[in-house]
Amino acid sequence: MSSPRAVVIAHRYLLAVAALEAVVAVVGAIAVFVQAGSLAASFEVDPVLFRVFAGVWALTFVFLSAVHVAASRSPRAPYSWKIVAIILGLDLTTLVLWPFAIPVLWMWLKRDVRDWYGASPDAKDA
C-alpha cells in the first residue's frame, strides 16, 4: 500500500522547515557573531552576553531542525502520527509558517492518514 498524498506532503514540509531552520541558525549566528559589538552597543547590552544569547538562539534552531528531520523519518506507527501532528501544531506558533502549516495539518488530521498510521480511535491493537 502506497503512502497517502498527505503523508508525502507532510514529510516534504518537515524537511523544508528543517532546512529553513538550519539556514536561519547558521546565517543568523554568523551575522550576530560578526556584528556582535555594534548590535550589543545598539541594544546597550554586554557584547559577551549578546554572543551567548546568539549561541543559545542558534542551538535552539539546530535542535528544532533535528526534531523536524527526525519526525520526517519516523516509522509508520500510531505514535509517529501523533508526533508529526504535535510538531505541525507547534509550527503554528511561528507566524511565518502559518500559510504552509495550516493546510498540511488539515490534511494530516484526516481519517485516511490516521488509518494508514493505525492511529484511528477505532483501530484495534495488534
Secondary structure, 3 states (H helix, E strand, C coil): CCCCHHHHHHHHHHHHHHHHHHHHHHHHHHHHHHCHHHHHHHHCCCHHHHHHHHHHHHHHHHHHHHHHHHHHCCCCCHHHHHHHHHHHHHHCCCHHHHHHHHHHHHHHCCHHHHHHHCCCCCCCCC
